[in-house]
Amino acid sequence: RNQIGQSKVVLRATIDDVTASSSTQSKGFQQVVKENDEKKKLAPLSSGQIKEKLLNLLPRMTGTDEEFRAVENYVNALEEVYAPPQTLDFLNLAVAGEWQLLFSTNLRGGPRPNFRLKEMFQKIEPSKLEGTITNVVQWDLAQTETNEGATFDCSGTFSAVCNYSINQGARMVSELKDHKLELAKGSNVPQDVQGLVGMIHRSMPTELFDPTDHAIDTTYLDVDLRIVRMTGPNFEGVRDIFIRRGSMEINPIGTD
């Protein structure tokens, strides 16, 4: 009788496992079908139309899985039709300048009541097969409290200055050269410089804080949009999306 009871338990466990596995497979299949449908919707669109959808979505993201899947689909669609520059001179001309960070798959940390980043951008200065990439953040820090709340009395910029070399196609192999902290004109002096740098480090994508031992692959590039993929031991597969600084106004509300 005990053996029969044990057999019933084993049978029930087996049935439950099969049911759970079937449910998981069903959800996975439904997800694949949904992603294929989304890709089919993008197929007839031009790269300009897909780019417009991407730039319309990014400033309005709330962090849902559906939004991230849409970004991934838009990025993949742009990369599929991307024709990279055929010469080094054209590549250097296309990447040179200042690029505002719009999206990263490696953004960390949430808002802090006494600290904020106003802007993150990347300045690229090419010189043949070498060059300099400077990742800049503009920051504000509140060190005093009033009845009306925190007063942001410290402000400035933080820069990660990196050297790079091109050793394969358009791949940029980067190495950190220096970190620089500069105060804005009229700013108070931070009371805790190390603490400030720590907040900056936790707030900006780590591949921009220190990209040493990593390479940057440009997977899409046009006049005002640039998409890169990191390759290396710590940030493998991280994607960053930039727009040319000052080239367009990003509307966080937008229209569908």
C-alpha positions in Angstrom: 0.0 0.0 0.0 2.9 2.4 0.8 4.5 1.6 -2.6 1.2 2.4 -4.3 1.0 5.7 -2.4 4.5 6.6 -3.3 3.8 5.7 -6.9 0.9 8.1 -6.9 3.1 10.9 -5.5 5.8 10.3 -8.1 3.2 10.2 -10.9 1.6 13.4 -9.6 5.0 15.1 -9.4 5.8 14.0 -12.9 2.5 15.3 -14.3 3.1 18.6 -12.5 6.6 18.9 -14.0 5.3 18.1 -17.5 2.5 20.6 -17.1 4.9 23.3 -15.9 7.4 22.5 -18.6 4.6 22.7 -21.3 3.4 26.0 -19.9 7.0 27.5 -20.0 7.5 26.2 -23.5 4.1 27.7 -24.5 5.0 31.1 -23.1 8.4 30.9 -24.8 6.8 30.0 -28.1 4.3 32.8 -27.7 7.1 35.2 -27.1 9.0 34.1 -30.2 5.8 34.5 -32.3 5.3 38.0 -30.8 8.9 39.0 -31.6 8.6 37.7 -35.1 5.4 39.7 -35.6 7.2 42.8 -34.4 10.1 42.2 -36.8 7.7 41.7 -39.7 6.1 45.1 -38.9 9.5 46.8 -39.2 10.4 45.0 -42.5 8.7 47.5 -44.8 10.0 50.5 -43.0 13.0 52.6 -44.1 16.0 53.0 -41.8 14.8 56.7 -41.4 11.4 55.6 -40.1 12.9 53.0 -37.7 15.3 55.6 -36.4 12.4 58.0 -35.8 10.6 55.3 -33.8 13.7 54.6 -31.8 14.4 58.3 -31.0 10.7 58.8 -30.1 10.7 55.9 -27.7 14.0 56.3 -25.8 13.2 59.6 -23.9 9.8 58.3 -22.8 10.9 54.9 -21.5 9.6 53.7 -18.2 11.7 50.5 -17.9 9.2 47.9 -19.1 10.3 44.7 -20.8 8.2 45.6 -23.8 10.0 48.8 -24.2 13.4 47.2 -24.0 12.3 44.6 -26.6 11.2 47.4 -28.9 14.6 49.1 -28.5 16.3 45.9 -29.3 14.2 45.3 -32.4 14.8 48.8 -33.6 18.6 48.6 -33.1 18.8 45.2 -34.7 16.8 46.5 -37.7 19.1 49.5 -38.1 22.2 47.3 -37.8 21.0 44.9 -40.5 21.0 47.7 -43.1 24.1 49.5 -41.9 26.8 50.0 -44.5 30.0 51.0 -42.6 32.4 53.6 -44.0 34.8 52.1 -46.5 37.8 54.2 -45.6 39.5 55.3 -42.4 39.2 59.0 -43.4 35.4 58.7 -43.8 35.2 56.8 -40.5 37.1 59.5 -38.7 35.1 62.2 -40.2 31.8 60.5 -39.3 32.7 59.8 -35.6 34.5 63.0 -34.8 32.8 65.5 -32.5 30.5 65.4 -29.4 27.9 62.7 -28.9 25.2 62.9 -26.2 24.4 59.6 -24.5 20.8 58.7 -24.9 20.6 55.1 -23.8 22.7 52.4 -22.3 22.0 48.8 -21.3 24.4 49.4 -18.4 22.9 52.4 -16.7 23.0 51.9 -12.9 21.6 53.5 -9.8 18.5 55.6 -9.2 17.9 59.3 -8.4 19.5 60.8 -5.3 18.0 63.8 -3.5 21.4 65.6 -3.2 23.0 64.6 -6.5 22.0 64.7 -10.2 23.6 64.3 -13.6 22.5 66.9 -16.1 24.1 65.4 -19.2 26.5 62.7 -20.4 28.3 63.1 -23.6 31.3 61.6 -25.5 33.9 63.7 -27.3 35.9 61.8 -30.0 39.0 63.3 -31.5 40.5 61.0 -34.2 43.9 61.1 -35.6 44.4 58.4 -38.3 44.6 55.0 -36.5 44.6 56.6 -33.0 42.7 59.2 -31.1 41.1 60.3 -27.8 37.7 59.6 -26.4 36.6 61.9 -23.5 33.5 60.8 -21.6 32.0 63.9 -19.9 29.3 64.2 -17.3 27.8 67.5 -16.0 26.8 67.2 -12.4 25.1 69.1 -9.5 25.6 68.5 -5.8 23.5 69.8 -2.9 25.5 70.3 0.3 23.1 72.6 2.2 19.6 72.1 3.3 16.9 74.8 3.7 13.3 74.9 4.7 12.5 74.6 1.0 14.7 71.6 0.5 18.2 70.9 -0.8 20.2 73.7 -2.5 22.5 72.6 -5.3 25.5 74.8 -4.5 28.2 72.7 -6.2 28.4 71.9 -9.9 31.0 71.0 -12.5 32.1 68.3 -14.9 33.8 65.0 -14.6 35.8 63.6 -17.5 37.2 60.2 -18.2 39.9 60.7 -20.8 40.8 57.6 -22.8 43.2 56.8 -25.6 42.1 54.5 -28.4 43.6 52.7 -31.4 42.0 51.1 -34.4 43.4 47.6 -35.0 40.6 45.9 -36.9 38.0 47.5 -39.2 36.3 50.2 -37.2 37.0 48.6 -33.8 38.4 51.1 -31.2 40.5 49.5 -28.5 40.4 51.9 -25.5 42.5 52.5 -22.4 41.8 55.0 -19.6 44.4 57.8 -19.4 43.1 60.1 -16.7 40.1 61.2 -14.7 39.4 65.0 -14.3 37.1 66.8 -11.9 36.4 70.4 -12.7 34.2 72.9 -10.8 31.9 75.3 -12.7 32.5 79.0 -12.3 31.0 80.2 -9.0 30.6 76.7 -7.6 31.2 75.9 -4.0 34.0 73.4 -3.2 32.7 69.9 -2.5 33.3 68.9 1.1 33.8 65.2 0.3 35.6 64.9 -3.1 35.9 61.1 -2.9 32.3 60.8 -2.0 31.3 62.9 -5.0 33.4 60.8 -7.4 31.8 57.7 -5.9 28.3 59.1 -6.7 29.4 59.9 -10.2 30.8 56.4 -10.6 27.6 54.8 -9.5 25.5 57.1 -11.7 27.2 56.8 -15.1 27.6 53.6 -17.2 30.8 51.9 -16.0 32.1 51.4 -19.5 32.2 55.2 -19.8 33.9 55.6 -16.4 36.7 53.2 -17.2 36.7 51.2 -20.5 40.2 49.8 -20.1 40.8 46.4 -21.8 37.7 46.9 -23.9 36.9 47.6 -27.5 34.1 49.6 -29.0 32.4 48.4 -32.2 30.4 50.9 -34.1 27.3 48.9 -35.3 25.3 51.9 -36.7 26.4 55.4 -37.7 24.8 58.2 -39.6 25.0 62.0 -39.4 23.4 62.3 -36.0 22.9 58.8 -34.6 25.6 56.4 -33.4 25.1 52.9 -31.8 28.1 51.0 -30.3 28.6 47.6 -28.8 31.3 46.9 -26.1 33.6 43.9 -26.3 35.7 42.8 -23.4 35.8 40.9 -20.1 33.4 43.1 -18.0 31.1 44.8 -20.5 30.7 42.3 -23.2 27.6 43.0 -25.3 26.8 46.3 -23.6 25.0 48.7 -26.0 25.2 52.5 -25.9 23.1 54.8 -28.1 24.3 58.4 -28.8 23.0 61.3 -30.8 25.2 64.1 -32.1 25.2 66.7 -29.4 23.0 69.7 -30.4 21.7 68.0 -33.6 18.1 67.6 -32.5 15.7 68.3 -29.7 14.6 65.2 -27.7 11.0 65.4 -26.6 10.3 63.4 -23.5 6.6 63.5 -24.1 6.4 63.1 -27.8 3.5 61.7 -29.9 2.8 58.2 -31.0 
